Amino acid sequence: MSSSAVRPFLVNKDEDGLFRLTVRETRYNSQGYPLVTSTLQPETFKTATAAKVHAREVFGAVTGDYATK
């Protein structure tokens, strides 16, 4: 079982130089193994900050919920 938790929001730059937001949901199986489902959002953003603001407004993200890798 992994001791590190997956942050629910991933902000990455795509090949066009725009930022994309991926929403990740973590569930655990009966042995406690994490199962992560990732959903890439259709919106693109000019900055990482704009992606984070969108996550806050739409998904209720808070500080510390973001990952860049």
C-alpha positions, 0 to 999 in steps of 0.5 A: 500500500502506498503511503503518498496520497494523490492530489486531486487536481493536476495542472499540466502544460500541453504541447500547444503551451496551454495549461490543462486541468485533470481531475483525479479521484482516488478510491481504495480496494479491499486490500487498501490499494489506491485506484485512481481515475483521471479525467482531463477537463476540456477547458484550456487556460493561458496560465496555471493560476487560471487553471487553479482558479477554475478548479476552485470555482467549479470543483471546490479545490483548496490550497494543497490540492494541486500537483504539477507532476 
